[in-house]
Amino acid sequence: MKIIVGIPAFNEEKNIAVLIIQLKKIADKIIVCNDGSTDLTSKIAEELGATMINHEKNLGYGAAIRSIFLKSKDLDGDILVTFDADGQHRIEDINKVINPIINGESDLVIGSRFLDESAKEVPRYRKAGIKLITKITNATIKKQLTDSQSGFRAYSKKVLNELNPSELGMGISTEILIKASAKNFRISEVPIKIVYDGDTSTHNPISHGSSVLLSTIKFTSIEHPLKFYGIPSMIFFAIGLLFTSLSIEYYADIGRLNTNLTLIGAGSILIAVVLLLTGILLYSLVSVVREKN
């Protein structure tokens, strides 16, 4: 099997050389996406024989992963492994993430930081954020994961050929999982060890969390429109019925309508109808698009 390792890199001149040299022992091809680095990342990687993708400016993690996906397809790889450039991941764990695909057990494998004791090394605020985002992601997919935001993953050729991620930011990790789950790809996790030399992340935790949350909402509404809009619709409808019945009781007792109760009841029912119609319309549109594809 042709193993390709894809590395999104932004200003990683200190780590990239050692990483590429080590990866050459395992990978058939190494792709480095230089995401607008202002240091020598691109020059070093190219001199060491990596297949280069150069973004003129920093477009974001998602844009780098998208470019790596496309280049991997061009190179006709059987398995793509995405691997961070900051030194957190261990080369020896690559076999762990590719073996389930080689053995025909999985289509997408995540290297989880929370299935190993090294999770203790993850800063508390990052651990809390990752777990929260993972819970939100799990609510939208058919698999219960422990680390939905891990950048250490392996993708089969089938996944690469059928998934077309669109997110430019950190939300791409969630987007890929939602789309893979919708296509019934087999997703699994394996334990990996991580090496934290301080907090090596260059991503602002607030912007990271916001990006992922917005992506989850957006893709859930597209992939599961009836659930996404239908559940709130039922809640508003129930509230509408409650306040409408209270309004009727008030009218029966007093002989006139209570404006507040009437407006809340009618408004809630109207919102429920709009949400339901939106869900049905979006479901119909998504079904038509899927049939054409």
Number of C-alpha atoms within 10 A of each C-alpha: 8 13 20 26 26 30 27 26 26 23 18 21 20 15 14 23 18 13 20 22 14 13 18 15 9 16 19 13 20 24 28 27 29 26 25 19 19 15 13 14 23 25 12 17 25 15 9 15 14 21 15 18 18 16 16 11 12 16 13 19 23 20 22 26 26 19 21 25 23 14 19 25 15 9 14 16 20 18 26 29 27 23 25 19 22 23 19 17 21 16 14 12 16 22 12 17 25 25 15 20 21 15 8 10 13 20 23 29 24 27 29 25 26 22 15 13 12 15 19 12 16 17 12 11 9 14 17 12 16 20 17 16 20 19 16 17 28 19 12 23 20 17 15 16 19 19 23 25 25 18 21 23 25 30 24 23 19 13 21 21 13 11 15 14 19 14 21 16 19 24 22 23 23 27 25 20 25 24 21 20 18 14 12 12 17 17 20 20 23 19 18 23 20 22 15 17 10 9 11 11 11 8 12 9 14 10 12 15 19 15 18 25 18 12 22 24 15 13 17 21 18 17 20 19 22 21 16 19 21 20 16 15 25 16 13 21 22 16 19 24 16 15 22 20 15 16 22 17 14 16 13 11 10 10 10 11 15 15 10 11 19 19 15 18 23 18 17 23 23 16 16 24 17 14 22 23 16 17 23 16 14 19 19 14 12 16 13 11 10 9 7 7 6
